[in-house]
Amino acid sequence: MMALSIPTYLNQYREQTMRQIESEVIGAFIKGQKAKKDNTQSTGNTLFLHGHAIAKIDEDGSVWVSNAGWESRTTQSRLNALCTLLGIDQRVCTRKWTMRIDTMTENDIPMGSGWHLICQVIRGVSA
């Protein structure tokens, strides 16, 4: 399991093409801060899209993701933005609603509406 120092990757990936809502709200979520913009909200430990939890960070720094039963392009975009801001190479594919965990072996896991562990973060470390 990979442990990441936050916000180490935040500044590096903000310059990539990403919706402002994703950069601001998901960036706040990763840092453990509250933020809300339009349909996306961070409570600091949980990321919501249209009121449905799509990502959470446990006390031990484990980052979990879910599509919350909504297989939409917006859900895909938010989860991919989260992976990008964390600096991890994982992608959600909406054609089959799978998550590519390991790009070297191209193993996909079905998303379903359950929770999937993607990495661990260490909060409170300055870049």
Secondary structure, DSSP 8 states (H G I E B T S, - for coil): --EEETTHHHHHHTTSS--HHIIIIIHHHHHT-EEEETTEEEESSEEEETTEEEEEE-TT-EEEE--TT---HHHHHHHHHHHHHHT---EEETTTTEEEEETTTTEEEE-TTS-EEEEEEETT---
